[in-house]
Amino acid sequence: MNNPEASLAIQVLPQTSGGEELLRIVDAVIAYIKGTGLTAFVGPFETTVEGSFDRLCEIAREAQLICIREGAGAVSTYMKWAYNPQGGVWSIEQKTAKHRG
C-alpha cells in the first residue's frame, strides 16, 4: 500500500452570529474538501485529508477563504500536519481501520 506524502487534520472555527450559521459554513468547507477527490475523514471536531504536501497547503488556504466568502467575519483554524516526503505517512485507513466496529 502506498502511503500519502502528507496528512492534514483541519478544524475551522468561523466567527459567526450563531451556531446554525457556523455549521453551514463548516459544511461548505467540508464539501470543498470532499470535492477535491482526496481521501478525507470527517470527525466530530476536525476533518483529516491526505495527499501531497503542496496540495494540502492549497486546501488549508482555500478553507480559510471559503469561511470568509460564506460570510464569516473572521476564522480561527487549528491544524495538525504529518509530512514525510521520503517514505510517506500512515494513511487514514491504517490509523482507523482497527477501531471501526
PyMOL commands that set and color helices and strands:
alter all, ss='L'
color gray80, all
select helices_A, chain A and resi 19-35+53-69+92-99
alter helices_A, ss='H'
color red, helices_A
select strands_A, chain A and resi 6-14+39-42+47-51+75-83
alter strands_A, ss='S'
color yellow, strands_A
deselect
rebuild
show_as cartoon
